[in-house]
Amino acid sequence: MATRFHSVTDRLRSAWKPNKRPTTPRAYRCQCGRPVFFRNSQCLACGTALGYEPERGQVIPLAPAGPEGQWKLYGSGMRTPRYRRCGNFDSAAGCNWLIPVAPRGRAAPPLCVACRLNRTIPDLSLPDNQLLWNRIEGAKRRMVSQLIALHLPVQSKVTEDPQRGLCFDFLRAPAEGPAVMTGHADGVITLNIEEADDAKREQIRAQLHEPYRTLLGHFRHEVGHYYWDRLVRDSAWLPHFRALFGDEQQDYAAGLKANYEQGPPPDWPQRFVSSYASSHPWEDWAETWAHYLHMVDTVDTALSFGIDADEVEMEAEPWSLDALWRPDDPQAESFLGFLNAWVELTAVLNEMSRSMGQHDFYPFVLPRPAVAKLQFIHAIVHGEQPPPAPAGADAAALPAKPATPETAG
C-alpha cells in the first residue's frame, strides 16, 4: 500500500518538478566542461576567461575579440555579440559582469548594470573597507542577477531614472559617530558596511535575538521596501495589501519603538514570517518579500545542480490550496508545488546542517498567514493583474503616498 510519504512526493513530481526550470540558473560550465561558479572570472582548470552575462543569466567562457579589451563567447563566430569587462573588474569589488559593446558611434557605460546602481562606495584608502566592499558587492550582484531574471525594474537612480530608480549608499560611521542606519528612503538603500564584518554582524544578530542575519538578507529586505513603492503603493494592489498585511498608514516610528522596547506580540509565530515582520505592515511586506527571494533562489540553485529531496521524509504535512490567498488563481497549483518543494528541500538542508553541528540552514516555520502573503508577492512578481478590490475597500485610498520608511530592518 502506498505510504503518505510516497503520495506526497508523487504529487510534487507531477505538479511541479517536471515543468519547473530555474528562474536564475546557478550551475555553469566552462568550455572545457568543468563546473564554474557565479563569482568566477577565470576557469581554474584550463585558464579560460569567464564573465557573467546578465541578460543570459549565465557565466560564459570568453575569447578575445577585435579591439583590445573586447571579448566574445568562446567558440562563436566573428559576428556574434562583443563584450567589455565592467569597470570594477580590477577594483576591490572584483566584478566579473560583462557590458555589451555599444554600436559604432555610441559609448558603452563604463560600469555593468549592477555596479551602475552604486551612488556611494566606501573610502577604499582604508584597507578594511576594500574587503568589506568586496563582500558587499558579491551579495549585491547575486541579488541583482535574480531581480533581472524575474523581470523586475532595475534602473539606476544615478544615471538612468532619477525619479523612480534604485541606488545604494555604502557607508561606514566615523569613530566619533554618528551611526549609519541601514534602510531605504525613496529608492536609496543605505547599508552600514560593517554588516559585512562577520563577527560584528553575528554580535548584532545575537543581541537582537534574530535566527538569521546575512548581507544578502539585508539587500533583499531593503529592496523589498523599494519595490513596495514601485509596484504596490499607487496601484490596484494596495487594497489587497491592506487586507493581508494591514494598513501601512499606521504610525511607523511607534511600531518600531514598540518592537524594540516591548518585543513582538506573543502570537507572532502564528501570523508572521519573523518577529520583526510584526512591527509594521511595511516590515511584514519587506520580510516576506526577502523570504520569497530566498526561497526562489534556493530552489533555483537546487534545480540547477540536480538536487532532489524526493527520498527524504518530510517532517510536516504539505500545504494545500486552502492555505493560499487565492486558491482559484490560475497559477495556484504551480505556486503550491513550488511552496511544497521548498518545504521538502529545507527539511533536507536542515538535516545536512545538523550533521555538521551547525544551526539549522532554515530556522523558520511558515505560518498559514505568511503562506497567503507569499502567494500575493508571487502574483505581483510574475506580473499578474490584480483582482477586483476586496469588499469594503476604500478606493479613494489608492493614490495615497505614505512616507517611506528610512530605517527599516
N, C-alpha and C positions, 0 to 999 in steps of 0.2 A: 504493500500500500504506500502511495506517495506520502512523504512527510510534509509538514507545513513548510519546512525549510526549502524543500525542492520545489514546491509550488510557488514560493516567493521568488526564487531565482529564475524559474522558468518564465514567470510573468515579467521580470525585469528584462530578460533577454528579448522577449517578444515585443515589449512596449518601448524599449529604449536602445539597447546596445547595438542591434543590427543597423539601426538608422542613424545613430549619432556619430558625428565626426568632431574632432577638436575644433572649437572656435578659434583658438590660438594654439597652433601646433608648438610643442616644446621639445620634440626629438628631431635632430638634424644630423645629416651625414655629409662628410667631405667628399670630394670627387674620388678619393682613394677608397671610399667605403667605410671608413672609420667614423664612429659617432663623434660629434662635436656639440658644443653647448651654447646657450643663448649669449653668454658673455665673451665667447672666443673670437679673436681676430686673426688667429693662425692655427692651422691644424698641427697638433703636437706630434702626429705620426709622420706626415710627409712634408710639412712646412708650407703647404698651400695657404695663401692669404684668404681670409674669411671676412664677411661683413653681414650685418643684419639689414635685410631689405624690408622696411615696414609695410609696404603695400602687399608684398607677397606673404608677409608674416613668416619669413624663413631666414635662417643663417645660410648664406650661399657661398660656395667656393668661387674665388676670383682669379682672373688672369689679367696682366697688364694690357692696356688697350689704348692706342692712339697717343695723344699728348701725354707728357709726364703727369702722373697723379691720377690718370683715368683708369678705370677698371671695367671689366665685363664679366659676365657669368662664364666660369671656366668651361671650355669646350664649345662655346657658342660662336656663331658666325660674325662677320665683320659688321653687319647692320643691326646687331642687337643693341639693347639699351646700354648706355655707358653710365658709370657712377664715379663719384668722388667720395673720399672719406670725409666724415664730419670734422669740422674744425677743432673739435675737442678730442680727436683721436690721440694726439700726443700730449694732451694735458693730464692733470691728475685725475680727471673724470674717466679717462680711458675709454671713450665712447667708440664702439665698433659699428655704429649705424652708418648707412650709406645715403647719399644725396644724388638723385638723378641729375645728370649733366643737362643743363638748360639748352634749348635750341639756340642755334647760332644767332648772335646779336643780343642775347638775353643773358643776364648774370644769374647764376645759381646762388641761393643763400649759402653763407659760409657754415651754418650750423644745421644739423638734422632737425626733424620735426620734434623730437624730444628735447634737444638742447635749446631750441628756439623758445621754449617755454620759460627759461630762466630769466628773471629780471635782476636778481641779486645773487651772487655766489660768495662763498666765504673768502676772507683775506688769505690768499694762498702763500703769503710770505711766512705764515706760521705753519711749521711742518705738520703739526697735528691736524690742522684743517684740511690738508691735502688728503690724508687718509679718510677723514670723516666725509669729505665731499665725494670721494670715490665710492664709498658705501652708499651714500645718499643717491647718487646718480644711478647706481646699479639697481636699487629698488625702484626709483622713479621710471627708468626705462622699462622695467618689467611691467609696471602698471600702465604706462602709455601704450606699450605694444598691445595690451589687452583692450584698452579703450578704442584703439584704431580698429582692431579686429571686430569689435562689437558695433562698429559704425557710429560711435558716439562723437559729437563735435569736439575736435581737439585743435583749436586755433590759438595762436599766441596772442595774448593781450598786449605784448610789447610791439610786435611787428605786423600782425595780421588783422586783429579785430579788437581795437582798444575798448569798445563798448561791452562786448559780450565774451571776450576771450578769456583765457586762463594763463596765469603766470605764477612763478614761485620766487619767494624771497628766502634764501637760506642764510640764517643769521646766527651769530653767537654773541651772547651777552658779555660785555666787558667786565673785568674783575670788580669794578666799582658799581656795576648794575646800570640800568635796570634789567630785570629778567626778560628773556624772549619768550613770548607765549605762542605756542603752536596753534594755528587756527586759520579760518577762512573769512575773508571780507571782500565782497564784490569782485569775485574772480581772482583775487590774490590769495594764494596759500602761503602762509609763513610757517617755516619749520625751524625749530631750535636744533642746530646741527649737533648738539650734544646728545640728541636722541640716537645718533649713530655710534656713540660710545657704549659698547655692550654692557659694561659694568654699571654705568650710570643709569642706563635705561632699565636694567634689571632692578636696581635700587628703587627707582620710581615705581616700577611695576609692583614690587613688594609693599611699598608704602601705601599704595592706593588699592591694595588687595585685588589686583587685576589678574585673571588667569592667563592673559595673553597681551603682549605689548611688543610690536615689531615696527621697523621702519616702513615696511610695505603696508602694514595695517594702518599706520598714520596716514600715508598717502591715500589709501583707498577710503578712509573715513573722511578726510578733508575734501577730497574731490567729490564725495557724496553731497556735501553742502553746496558745492558749485553746481552740480547737476540738478539739485532741487531748484535752485534759482533758474536754471536754463530750461528744465523740462516740466516742472510742476507748478511753480509759483503763479504764472499768468495763464495757465492752461485749464482745459476742462477736466484735467486730472485732480485739481485741487479739492473739490468736494469729496471725492473718493479717498484722497489722502487724509482728510479730516475725519472721515468715518472710520478709517483704520488706525491712524496714528494719533489722532487728537487735533485740537485747534492750536496751530502754531502761533496764534496771536497772544496766547497767554504769556505772562512775564518770563522772559528767557533768563535774565540775570537771577531772578528769585528762584527759578527752578534749579539752576546750577548751585546756588548758595545752599539751598536745602539739601541737595545731594551730598555736597562736601561736608556740611555740618551735621546732618542728621542721618545720612546714609540713605540707601534706596528703600522703597516700601518692602515690607516682609514678603509680599507675594510676587515680587518682580520675576522670579524664575518661571512662574506660570503665565507671564504676559509678555516678556521681553527677551531679546536675544542676549542681552548683557545687562548688568546692573546700571551702567551709565546710560543705557538707552531709556531708562525710566525717568531721567531728569527733565526731559522736554521732548515734544514731538519732533523737533529738528534733530535732536540727538538720536532719537529712535530711528528716524529715517537714515541718518548717516551711519549708524552702527549696523543696521540691516543691509544697507547698500554695500558697505565694506564686506559684510558676511557673504552677500551674494557673489561679489567679485572673487572672494577667497574660494567659494565653492566651485565656481565655473573654472577658475584657473587650475585648481587641484584636480578636478575631474578631467579637464583637458590634458593635463600632464600625464595622468594615469592612462588615458586613452592613447596618447602619443607613444608611450613606452610599452603598450600592450599589457598593462597591469589589470588583472581581473580578480575580483573578490568573490566569485561565484562559489568557491569551495569553503568559504568561511561562514560559520553560522552567525546570524545576526543576533544582537543582544536585545533588540526591540522590534516590535511589530512595525511593518512598513506603513507609511502614511497612505490614506485612501482619499478619494475625491472629496469627501465631505469636510476635509480639513482645509480646503483651498478657499481663496477669496471668491473665485468664480468657477465653481465646478463644471459649469456648462460652457466655459470658454473653449473654442475650437482647439487651442493648444494645451488644454488642461492635462490630458493624458501624457503628452510629451514632457511637460514640466514635472508631473508626478513621477515619471520614470527617472528623470534627472535627479529629483529630490531623493528618491529611494536608493538610487545608485550612490549618491553622496553618503547616505546613512551606512550603506553597506561598505563603502570604501573606508570611511573613517573608523569603522569598527576594526578593520584590518590594520590601519595605520596606528591606532592607539595600542593594539597588541604589540606591534613592532617597537614602538617607543618604550613600552613596559619591559620588553625583552632586553633593552639596553639600559634599564634602570633610569629612564628619563620620564619627565612629566608627560602626560597624555599629549599627543600631537593635536588633538581636537578636544579641548577642555570645556565643551559646551553641550547643552541639551536643548534642542529646539522645541519650544512650547507651541501649541496649536496656533495662537495668535501670530507668532512670528512666521509660521509657515504661510499663512494668508498674506502677510506683508511681503514675503519673498516672492510670491506669485505676482503681486502688484508691481514690484520692481521689475520682475522678469518681463511683464507685459510692456512696460514703458521702454525698457532697454531694447526690446525687439520691435519697437515701432508700431505697436497695436493702436487702434483707435479707442479712445476712452468710451466706455458705455454711457448711457444716459445717467444724469446726476441722481444720487440717492434721493428717495422721497424726503421732503422737508429740507433739502439743502438750499442754502441761500445763494441764489445765482448772482446776486449783487456783490457777493464777496469775492467773486472770481478775479477781478482786476487788482485786488489788494496787493501791495508790495510791502510786506513786513520787513523790518530791519533784519539784515543778515547777521548771523552770529559771528563774532570776531574772535572768540577764544574757545572755539569748540574743541572737544576732546580729540 
